[in-house]
Amino acid sequence: LRTQEQYITFMGQYQISAVNTGGMFFLRSEIQGLATFTQGRPATETFAILQHEGFHQFAYKYLGANLPIWVNEGLAQYFEDGIFVKGKLKLNLANAKRIASVKTAIEQGRDIKFTQMLSMTDEQWSSTIAASPAQASLHYDQAWSMVFFLATGDRGRYVEPFRQYLIAVAHRTNSMQAFQESFRLKRVEPFQKAWQQHARKAQPDTVNIVMERLNFLG
């Protein structure tokens, strides 16, 4: 839609509250799809929102409705950060703001335990968003950081176990059980330490920095 007001009104026609949202994947018996608004935004932001919500649409169709919230949102942000370069979507981009947020949380001991993230329900995630915007922001940032670690860490060592985890949870295997079995772990705490080390060393990539500067100048 062109304006935020039009977007909110459109979603309200289907009994969906879009207040304080930038875009949404929505699903009703009579209609489903992606919706957002464009006014007051650079085109890159509109694409980022549609890439994020588009992943939720993809996940629902191909992985089902049971994808754990942390990986659903983490992967959505992973694709949100993708940038089109000469017609191709460039991925594995390290977002500077999310990197800084996660580093600060780890240094201050505020990062969320893996056991809590893996077992978090959609309702618990939503209640955090409603109660504490700052904590909700950390939820999203850490979910992205965990996904980025599994997708790129240790020269791709975790990509195949991560794929197995996604298949397992798509078939309704308990998230914690699926994670331990896929990564062959007895406990997830040592794995969390490996992620923390990766997150502490993470640096924003050149493409991400250039795009942020170009958007600012634009």
Accessible surface in RSA format (square Angstrom, percent):
REM  Atomic radii and reference values for relative SASA: ProtOr
REM  Chains: A
REM  Algorithm: Lee & Richards
REM  Probe-radius: 1.40
REM  Slices: 20
REM RES _ NUM      All-atoms   Total-Side   Main-Chain    Non-polar    All polar
REM                ABS   REL    ABS   REL    ABS   REL    ABS   REL    ABS   REL
RES LEU A   1    85.23  47.5  51.59  36.9  33.64  84.6  63.24  44.4  21.98  59.2
RES ARG A   2   142.51  59.8 135.18  68.9   7.33  17.5  65.87  90.0  76.64  46.5
RES THR A   3    13.63   9.7  13.63  13.8   0.00   0.0  11.32  15.2   2.30   3.5
RES GLN A   4    69.95  39.1  67.91  49.6   2.03   4.8   9.14  19.5  60.81  46.1
RES GLU A   5   118.96  68.3 116.04  87.8   2.92   7.0  66.93 129.5  52.03  42.5
RES GLN A   6    77.79  43.5  71.61  52.3   6.18  14.7  31.65  67.4  46.14  35.0
RES TYR A   7     0.00   0.0   0.00   0.0   0.00   0.0   0.00   0.0   0.00   0.0
RES ILE A   8    55.12  31.4  53.35  39.7   1.77   4.3  53.35  38.4   1.77   4.8
RES THR A   9    85.03  60.5  76.11  77.2   8.92  21.3  58.40  78.4  26.62  40.2
RES PHE A  10    53.62  26.8  52.56  32.6   1.06   2.8  53.41  32.4   0.21   0.6
RES MET A  11     0.21   0.1   0.21   0.1   0.00   0.0   0.00   0.0   0.21   0.3
RES GLY A  12    38.11  47.0   0.00   N/A  38.11  47.0  24.90  68.3  13.21  29.6
RES GLN A  13   114.48  64.0  86.90  63.5  27.57  65.6  38.96  82.9  75.52  57.3
RES TYR A  14    45.76  21.4  45.01  25.6   0.75   2.0  15.55  11.7  30.20  37.2
RES GLN A  15   146.91  82.1 118.58  86.7  28.33  67.5  68.99 146.8  77.92  59.1
RES ILE A  16    18.18  10.3  13.86  10.3   4.32  10.4  16.62  12.0   1.56   4.2
RES SER A  17    89.81  75.9  62.05  82.8  27.77  64.0  52.37 111.5  37.44  52.5
RES ALA A  18     0.47   0.4   0.00   0.0   0.47   1.1   0.00   0.0   0.47   1.2
RES VAL A  19    87.34  57.5  76.16  69.0  11.17  26.9  76.16  66.2  11.17  30.3
RES ASN A  20   143.16  98.7 104.16 100.7  39.00  93.9  35.22  84.8 107.94 104.3
RES THR A  21    42.13  30.0  33.50  34.0   8.63  20.6  40.50  54.4   1.63   2.5
RES GLY A  22    29.26  36.1   0.00   N/A  29.26  36.1  16.80  46.1  12.47  27.9
RES GLY A  23    10.15  12.5   0.00   N/A  10.15  12.5   0.00   0.0  10.15  22.7
RES MET A  24    35.92  18.6  35.46  23.5   0.47   1.1  27.32  23.2   8.60  11.4
RES PHE A  25    35.69  17.9  20.26  12.6  15.43  40.1  20.26  12.3  15.43  44.2
RES PHE A  26     9.45   4.7   5.69   3.5   3.76   9.8   9.45   5.7   0.00   0.0
RES LEU A  27    60.16  33.5  47.84  34.2  12.32  31.0  47.84  33.6  12.32  33.1
RES ARG A  28    97.27  40.8  85.16  43.4  12.10  28.8  29.92  40.9  67.35  40.8
RES SER A  29   125.60 106.1  73.68  98.3  51.92 119.6  61.96 131.9  63.64  89.2
RES GLU A  30   113.24  65.0  74.39  56.3  38.85  92.5  56.63 109.5  56.61  46.2
RES ILE A  31    49.96  28.4  41.60  31.0   8.36  20.1  49.27  35.5   0.68   1.9
RES GLN A  32   106.77  59.7  84.75  61.9  22.02  52.4  21.67  46.1  85.11  64.5
RES GLY A  33    11.90  14.7   0.00   N/A  11.90  14.7  11.90  32.7   0.00   0.0
RES LEU A  34    61.40  34.2  31.35  22.4  30.05  75.5  31.35  22.0  30.05  80.9
RES ALA A  35     7.93   7.3   2.69   4.2   5.24  11.9   7.54  10.6   0.39   1.0
RES THR A  36     8.91   6.3   7.74   7.8   1.17   2.8   7.74  10.4   1.17   1.8
RES PHE A  37    19.78   9.9  19.78  12.3   0.00   0.0  19.78  12.0   0.00   0.0
RES THR A  38    66.31  47.2  60.86  61.7   5.45  13.0  47.70  64.1  18.61  28.1
RES GLN A  39    95.90  53.6  80.30  58.7  15.60  37.1  33.10  70.4  62.81  47.6
RES GLY A  40    82.14 101.3   0.00   N/A  82.14 101.3  41.99 115.2  40.16  89.9
RES ARG A  41    43.45  18.2  18.81   9.6  24.64  58.7   9.63  13.2  33.82  20.5
RES PRO A  42    65.15  47.5  52.88  48.2  12.27  44.6  64.34  53.1   0.81   5.0
RES ALA A  43    69.74  64.1  55.92  86.3  13.82  31.4  61.56  86.7   8.17  21.6
RES THR A  44    51.16  36.4  44.37  45.0   6.79  16.2  45.75  61.5   5.41   8.2
RES GLU A  45    75.03  43.1  70.07  53.0   4.96  11.8  26.00  50.3  49.03  40.0
RES THR A  46    20.26  14.4  20.26  20.5   0.00   0.0  18.34  24.6   1.92   2.9
RES PHE A  47   112.23  56.1 112.21  69.5   0.02   0.0 112.21  68.0   0.02   0.1
RES ALA A  48    22.59  20.8  21.57  33.3   1.03   2.3  22.36  31.5   0.24   0.6
RES ILE A  49    27.68  15.8  26.30  19.6   1.38   3.3  27.68  19.9   0.00   0.0
RES LEU A  50    60.83  33.9  57.01  40.8   3.82   9.6  57.75  40.6   3.08   8.3
RES GLN A  51    29.92  16.7  19.90  14.5  10.02  23.9  25.03  53.3   4.89   3.7
RES HIS A  52    19.62  10.7  19.62  13.6   0.00   0.0  12.33  12.7   7.29   8.5
RES GLU A  53    25.17  14.5  25.17  19.0   0.00   0.0   0.51   1.0  24.67  20.1
RES GLY A  54    18.66  23.0   0.00   N/A  18.66  23.0  13.23  36.3   5.43  12.2
RES PHE A  55    15.44   7.7   9.76   6.0   5.68  14.8  13.97   8.5   1.47   4.2
RES HIS A  56    23.83  13.0  21.71  15.1   2.12   5.4  17.49  18.0   6.34   7.4
RES GLN A  57    60.24  33.7  59.62  43.6   0.62   1.5  14.74  31.4  45.50  34.5
RES PHE A  58   102.71  51.4  96.83  60.0   5.89  15.3 102.03  61.9   0.68   1.9
RES ALA A  59     0.97   0.9   0.97   1.5   0.00   0.0   0.97   1.4   0.00   0.0
RES TYR A  60    94.31  44.0  86.29  49.1   8.02  20.9  52.11  39.2  42.20  52.0
RES LYS A  61   148.42  72.4 117.32  72.0  31.10  74.0  70.24  63.2  78.18  83.3
RES TYR A  62   139.78  65.3 109.55  62.3  30.23  78.7  78.91  59.3  60.87  75.0
RES LEU A  63    33.10  18.4  29.32  21.0   3.78   9.5  32.20  22.6   0.90   2.4
RES GLY A  64    30.42  37.5   0.00   N/A  30.42  37.5  25.63  70.3   4.79  10.7
RES ALA A  65    78.01  71.7  43.41  67.0  34.60  78.7  49.38  69.5  28.63  75.8
RES ASN A  66    62.27  42.9  44.41  42.9  17.86  43.0  16.51  39.7  45.76  44.2
RES LEU A  67     9.32   5.2   0.89   0.6   8.43  21.2   0.89   0.6   8.43  22.7
RES PRO A  68    16.85  12.3   7.99   7.3   8.87  32.2  16.85  13.9   0.00   0.0
RES ILE A  69    19.98  11.4  19.30  14.4   0.68   1.6  19.53  14.1   0.45   1.2
RES TRP A  70     0.24   0.1   0.24   0.1   0.00   0.0   0.24   0.1   0.00   0.0
RES VAL A  71     0.00   0.0   0.00   0.0   0.00   0.0   0.00   0.0   0.00   0.0
RES ASN A  72    29.23  20.2  29.23  28.2   0.00   0.0   0.05   0.1  29.18  28.2
RES GLU A  73    19.63  11.3  19.63  14.9   0.00   0.0   0.00   0.0  19.63  16.0
RES GLY A  74     0.00   0.0   0.00   N/A   0.00   0.0   0.00   0.0   0.00   0.0
RES LEU A  75    14.91   8.3  14.91  10.7   0.00   0.0  14.91  10.5   0.00   0.0
RES ALA A  76     0.00   0.0   0.00   0.0   0.00   0.0   0.00   0.0   0.00   0.0
RES GLN A  77     9.65   5.4   9.65   7.1   0.00   0.0   0.53   1.1   9.12   6.9
RES TYR A  78    24.85  11.6  22.10  12.6   2.75   7.2  10.40   7.8  14.44  17.8
RES PHE A  79    60.53  30.3  60.53  37.5   0.00   0.0  60.53  36.7   0.00   0.0
RES GLU A  80    43.52  25.0  40.18  30.4   3.34   8.0   2.92   5.6  40.60  33.2
RES ASP A  81    14.28  10.0   6.45   6.4   7.83  18.5   7.28  17.1   7.00   7.0
RES GLY A  82     7.17   8.8   0.00   N/A   7.17   8.8   0.38   1.1   6.79  15.2
RES ILE A  83    27.22  15.5  24.36  18.1   2.86   6.9  27.22  19.6   0.00   0.0
RES PHE A  84   109.02  54.5  85.48  52.9  23.53  61.2  85.48  51.8  23.53  67.4
RES VAL A  85    66.95  44.1  59.63  54.0   7.32  17.6  62.65  54.4   4.30  11.7
RES LYS A  86   203.65  99.3 158.71  97.4  44.93 107.0 118.58 106.7  85.07  90.6
RES GLY A  87    69.56  85.8   0.00   N/A  69.56  85.8  35.66  97.9  33.90  75.9
RES LYS A  88   161.88  79.0 157.78  96.8   4.10   9.8 104.03  93.6  57.85  61.6
RES LEU A  89    64.58  36.0  38.93  27.9  25.65  64.5  38.93  27.3  25.65  69.0
RES LYS A  90    90.88  44.3  84.13  51.6   6.75  16.1  39.52  35.6  51.35  54.7
RES LEU A  91    54.96  30.6  40.60  29.0  14.36  36.1  41.63  29.2  13.33  35.9
RES ASN A  92    80.33  55.4  66.29  64.1  14.04  33.8  14.22  34.2  66.11  63.9
RES LEU A  93     7.87   4.4   4.54   3.2   3.33   8.4   4.54   3.2   3.33   9.0
RES ALA A  94     6.07   5.6   6.07   9.4   0.00   0.0   6.07   8.5   0.00   0.0
RES ASN A  95    22.87  15.8  22.87  22.1   0.00   0.0   0.00   0.0  22.87  22.1
RES ALA A  96    26.86  24.7  22.80  35.2   4.06   9.2  23.09  32.5   3.76  10.0
RES LYS A  97   156.25  76.2 146.43  89.8   9.83  23.4  93.61  84.3  62.65  66.7
RES ARG A  98    23.29   9.8  22.89  11.7   0.40   1.0   6.10   8.3  17.19  10.4
RES ILE A  99     8.25   4.7   5.53   4.1   2.72   6.5   8.01   5.8   0.23   0.6
RES ALA A 100    55.10  50.7  50.44  77.8   4.65  10.6  54.38  76.6   0.72   1.9
RES SER A 101    35.93  30.4  24.51  32.7  11.42  26.3  23.41  49.8  12.53  17.5
RES VAL A 102     2.46   1.6   2.46   2.2   0.00   0.0   2.46   2.1   0.00   0.0
RES LYS A 103    43.17  21.1  43.05  26.4   0.12   0.3  24.57  22.1  18.60  19.8
RES THR A 104    54.61  38.8  54.39  55.1   0.22   0.5  28.96  38.9  25.65  38.8
RES ALA A 105     0.14   0.1   0.14   0.2   0.00   0.0   0.14   0.2   0.00   0.0
RES ILE A 106    10.91   6.2   0.85   0.6  10.06  24.2   0.85   0.6  10.06  27.3
RES GLU A 107   136.47  78.4  97.37  73.7  39.10  93.1  38.88  75.2  97.59  79.7
RES GLN A 108   114.63  64.1  81.90  59.9  32.73  77.9  37.32  79.4  77.31  58.6
RES GLY A 109    61.84  76.3   0.00   N/A  61.84  76.3  29.59  81.2  32.25  72.2
RES ARG A 110   113.50  47.7  99.15  50.5  14.36  34.2  64.57  88.3  48.93  29.7
RES ASP A 111    24.60  17.2  10.74  10.7  13.86  32.8   0.43   1.0  24.16  24.1
RES ILE A 112     8.54   4.9   4.40   3.3   4.15  10.0   8.54   6.2   0.00   0.0
RES LYS A 113   140.49  68.5 139.47  85.6   1.02   2.4  82.16  73.9  58.33  62.1
RES PHE A 114     1.90   1.0   1.87   1.2   0.03   0.1   1.87   1.1   0.03   0.1
RES THR A 115    48.67  34.6  46.23  46.9   2.44   5.8  33.22  44.6  15.45  23.4
RES GLN A 116    93.31  52.2  86.68  63.4   6.63  15.8  33.06  70.4  60.26  45.7
RES MET A 117     0.03   0.0   0.00   0.0   0.03   0.1   0.00   0.0   0.03   0.0
RES LEU A 118     1.35   0.8   0.00   0.0   1.35   3.4   0.00   0.0   1.35   3.6
RES SER A 119    69.84  59.0  48.79  65.1  21.05  48.5  38.95  83.0  30.88  43.3
RES MET A 120    15.54   8.0   5.80   3.8   9.74  23.2   8.43   7.2   7.11   9.4
RES THR A 121    62.30  44.3  56.66  57.4   5.63  13.4  59.61  80.1   2.69   4.1
RES ASP A 122    77.07  54.0  74.21  73.9   2.86   6.8  22.80  53.7  54.27  54.1
RES GLU A 123   129.58  74.4 121.00  91.5   8.58  20.4  71.54 138.4  58.05  47.4
RES GLN A 124    98.60  55.1  95.54  69.8   3.06   7.3  35.69  76.0  62.91  47.7
RES TRP A 125     4.92   2.0   4.62   2.2   0.30   0.7   4.44   2.4   0.48   0.8
RES SER A 126    64.48  54.5  59.42  79.3   5.05  11.6  31.80  67.7  32.68  45.8
RES SER A 127    65.55  55.4  55.80  74.5   9.75  22.5  48.92 104.2  16.64  23.3
RES THR A 128    27.22  19.4  22.35  22.7   4.87  11.6   9.79  13.2  17.43  26.3
RES ILE A 129    72.67  41.4  65.82  49.0   6.85  16.5  65.82  47.4   6.85  18.6
RES ALA A 130    91.05  83.7  51.72  79.8  39.33  89.5  62.17  87.6  28.88  76.5
RES ALA A 131    87.88  80.8  49.87  77.0  38.00  86.4  59.28  83.5  28.60  75.8
RES SER A 132    40.36  34.1  38.40  51.3   1.96   4.5  25.10  53.5  15.26  21.4
RES PRO A 133   105.11  76.6  96.68  88.1   8.43  30.6  99.95  82.5   5.16  32.1
RES ALA A 134    83.38  76.7  64.90 100.2  18.48  42.0  74.09 104.3   9.29  24.6
RES GLN A 135    63.45  35.5  60.98  44.6   2.47   5.9  25.06  53.3  38.39  29.1
RES ALA A 136     6.71   6.2   6.53  10.1   0.19   0.4   6.71   9.5   0.00   0.0
RES SER A 137    57.59  48.7  50.99  68.0   6.60  15.2  30.46  64.9  27.13  38.0
RES LEU A 138     6.22   3.5   5.27   3.8   0.95   2.4   5.64   4.0   0.58   1.5
RES HIS A 139     6.37   3.5   6.37   4.4   0.00   0.0   4.79   4.9   1.58   1.8
RES TYR A 140    57.30  26.8  57.30  32.6   0.00   0.0  36.94  27.8  20.37  25.1
RES ASP A 141    15.43  10.8  15.43  15.4   0.00   0.0   0.00   0.0  15.43  15.4
RES GLN A 142     0.58   0.3   0.58   0.4   0.00   0.0   0.11   0.2   0.47   0.4
RES ALA A 143     0.00   0.0   0.00   0.0   0.00   0.0   0.00   0.0   0.00   0.0
RES TRP A 144     4.18   1.7   4.18   2.0   0.00   0.0   4.10   2.2   0.07   0.1
RES SER A 145     7.09   6.0   6.08   8.1   1.00   2.3   0.57   1.2   6.52   9.1
RES MET A 146     2.03   1.0   1.92   1.3   0.11   0.3   2.03   1.7   0.00   0.0
RES VAL A 147     0.00   0.0   0.00   0.0   0.00   0.0   0.00   0.0   0.00   0.0
RES PHE A 148    20.49  10.2  20.49  12.7   0.00   0.0  20.49  12.4   0.00   0.0
RES PHE A 149     6.59   3.3   6.59   4.1   0.00   0.0   6.59   4.0   0.00   0.0
RES LEU A 150     3.86   2.2   3.83   2.7   0.03   0.1   3.83   2.7   0.03   0.1
RES ALA A 151    25.18  23.2  13.37  20.6  11.81  26.9  14.69  20.7  10.50  27.8
RES THR A 152    36.73  26.1  17.16  17.4  19.58  46.7  20.37  27.4  16.37  24.7
RES GLY A 153     0.90   1.1   0.00   N/A   0.90   1.1   0.88   2.4   0.02   0.1
RES ASP A 154    78.74  55.2  54.21  54.0  24.53  58.0  20.59  48.5  58.15  58.0
RES ARG A 155   243.68 102.3 200.41 102.2  43.27 103.0  84.79 115.9 158.89  96.3
RES GLY A 156    30.95  38.2   0.00   N/A  30.95  38.2  16.01  43.9  14.94  33.5
RES ARG A 157   162.04  68.0 138.34  70.5  23.70  56.4  45.28  61.9 116.75  70.8
RES TYR A 158    22.64  10.6  22.64  12.9   0.00   0.0   9.61   7.2  13.03  16.1
RES VAL A 159    73.89  48.6  72.71  65.8   1.18   2.8  72.97  63.4   0.93   2.5
RES GLU A 160    78.72  45.2  77.05  58.3   1.67   4.0  51.13  98.9  27.59  22.5
RES PRO A 161    27.90  20.3  27.90  25.4   0.00   0.0  27.90  23.0   0.00   0.0
RES PHE A 162    12.31   6.2  12.31   7.6   0.00   0.0  12.31   7.5   0.00   0.0
RES ARG A 163   121.72  51.1 119.87  61.1   1.85   4.4  58.51  80.0  63.22  38.3
RES GLN A 164    78.43  43.9  74.08  54.1   4.35  10.4  22.60  48.1  55.84  42.3
RES TYR A 165     0.00   0.0   0.00   0.0   0.00   0.0   0.00   0.0   0.00   0.0
RES LEU A 166    28.08  15.6  28.08  20.1   0.00   0.0  28.08  19.7   0.00   0.0
RES ILE A 167    76.50  43.5  75.65  56.4   0.85   2.0  76.50  55.1   0.00   0.0
RES ALA A 168    23.61  21.7  17.53  27.0   6.08  13.8  23.55  33.2   0.06   0.2
RES VAL A 169     2.74   1.8   1.78   1.6   0.96   2.3   1.78   1.5   0.96   2.6
RES ALA A 170    26.97  24.8   9.64  14.9  17.32  39.4   9.64  13.6  17.32  45.9
RES HIS A 171   138.96  75.9 114.05  79.3  24.90  63.7  87.03  89.7  51.92  60.4
RES ARG A 172   184.09  77.3 155.43  79.2  28.67  68.3  56.97  77.9 127.12  77.0
RES THR A 173    41.58  29.6  28.57  29.0  13.01  31.0  15.81  21.2  25.76  38.9
RES ASN A 174    93.60  64.5  79.36  76.7  14.23  34.3  30.72  73.9  62.88  60.8
RES SER A 175    15.88  13.4  11.06  14.8   4.81  11.1  11.07  23.6   4.80   6.7
RES MET A 176    42.72  22.1  42.09  27.9   0.63   1.5  40.07  34.1   2.66   3.5
RES GLN A 177    86.05  48.1  83.41  61.0   2.63   6.3  24.96  53.1  61.08  46.3
RES ALA A 178     0.43   0.4   0.00   0.0   0.43   1.0   0.43   0.6   0.00   0.0
RES PHE A 179     0.39   0.2   0.39   0.2   0.00   0.0   0.39   0.2   0.00   0.0
RES GLN A 180    48.65  27.2  47.17  34.5   1.49   3.5   7.50  16.0  41.15  31.2
RES GLU A 181   109.89  63.1  88.31  66.8  21.58  51.4  47.52  91.9  62.37  50.9
RES SER A 182    13.68  11.6   4.49   6.0   9.19  21.2   3.83   8.1   9.85  13.8
RES PHE A 183    19.58   9.8   2.91   1.8  16.66  43.4   5.65   3.4  13.93  39.9
RES ARG A 184   222.17  93.3 189.00  96.3  33.17  79.0  69.91  95.5 152.26  92.3
RES LEU A 185    41.22  23.0  27.09  19.4  14.13  35.5  29.95  21.0  11.27  30.3
RES LYS A 186   196.48  95.9 170.67 104.7  25.81  61.5 119.63 107.7  76.85  81.9
RES ARG A 187   141.85  59.6 135.28  69.0   6.56  15.6  59.93  81.9  81.91  49.6
RES VAL A 188     3.21   2.1   2.37   2.1   0.83   2.0   2.37   2.1   0.83   2.3
RES GLU A 189    72.43  41.6  70.81  53.6   1.62   3.9  39.75  76.9  32.68  26.7
RES PRO A 190    72.12  52.6  62.77  57.2   9.36  34.0  64.64  53.4   7.48  46.5
RES PHE A 191    16.56   8.3  12.74   7.9   3.82   9.9  16.02   9.7   0.54   1.5
RES GLN A 192    19.08  10.7  19.08  13.9   0.00   0.0   4.74  10.1  14.34  10.9
RES LYS A 193   136.75  66.7 136.05  83.5   0.69   1.6  78.30  70.5  58.44  62.3
RES ALA A 194    34.18  31.4  27.32  42.2   6.86  15.6  29.81  42.0   4.37  11.6
RES TRP A 195     0.00   0.0   0.00   0.0   0.00   0.0   0.00   0.0   0.00   0.0
RES GLN A 196    31.53  17.6  31.53  23.0   0.00   0.0   0.18   0.4  31.35  23.8
RES GLN A 197   106.68  59.7 104.72  76.5   1.96   4.7  23.69  50.4  82.99  62.9
RES HIS A 198    48.09  26.3  40.23  28.0   7.86  20.1  30.96  31.9  17.13  19.9
RES ALA A 199     4.41   4.1   1.30   2.0   3.11   7.1   3.38   4.8   1.02   2.7
RES ARG A 200   119.22  50.1 104.76  53.4  14.45  34.4  45.13  61.7  74.08  44.9
RES LYS A 201   162.47  79.3 143.48  88.0  18.99  45.2  94.65  85.2  67.82  72.2
RES ALA A 202    17.91  16.5   7.58  11.7  10.32  23.5  17.91  25.2   0.00   0.0
RES GLN A 203   122.50  68.5 107.84  78.8  14.66  34.9  49.78 106.0  72.72  55.2
RES PRO A 204    40.17  29.3  27.66  25.2  12.51  45.5  27.66  22.8  12.51  77.8
RES ASP A 205    35.79  25.1  27.90  27.8   7.89  18.7  35.79  84.2   0.00   0.0
RES THR A 206   102.19  72.7  97.13  98.5   5.06  12.1  61.66  82.8  40.54  61.3
RES VAL A 207    42.20  27.8  39.61  35.9   2.59   6.2  42.03  36.5   0.17   0.5
RES ASN A 208     9.56   6.6   8.87   8.6   0.69   1.7   0.73   1.8   8.83   8.5
RES ILE A 209    55.14  31.4  53.95  40.2   1.19   2.9  54.93  39.6   0.21   0.6
RES VAL A 210    67.69  44.5  66.87  60.5   0.82   2.0  67.61  58.7   0.08   0.2
RES MET A 211    42.67  22.1  42.67  28.2   0.00   0.0  25.77  21.9  16.90  22.4
RES GLU A 212    67.94  39.0  60.09  45.5   7.85  18.7  33.60  65.0  34.33  28.0
RES ARG A 213   160.32  67.3 157.45  80.3   2.87   6.8  52.94  72.3 107.38  65.1
RES LEU A 214   100.04  55.7  93.58  67.0   6.46  16.2  93.92  66.0   6.12  16.5
RES ASN A 215    63.71  43.9  45.24  43.7  18.47  44.5  18.54  44.6  45.17  43.7
RES PHE A 216   175.44  87.8 147.75  91.5  27.70  72.1 157.25  95.3  18.20  52.1
RES LEU A 217   139.88  77.9 107.37  76.8  32.52  81.7 110.91  77.9  28.97  78.0
RES GLY A 218    98.35 121.3   0.00   N/A  98.35 121.3  52.94 145.3  45.40 101.7
END  Absolute sums over single chains surface
CHAIN  1 A    12356.0      10083.9       2272.1       7015.8       5340.2
END  Absolute sums over all chains
TOTAL         12356.0      10083.9       2272.1       7015.8       5340.2
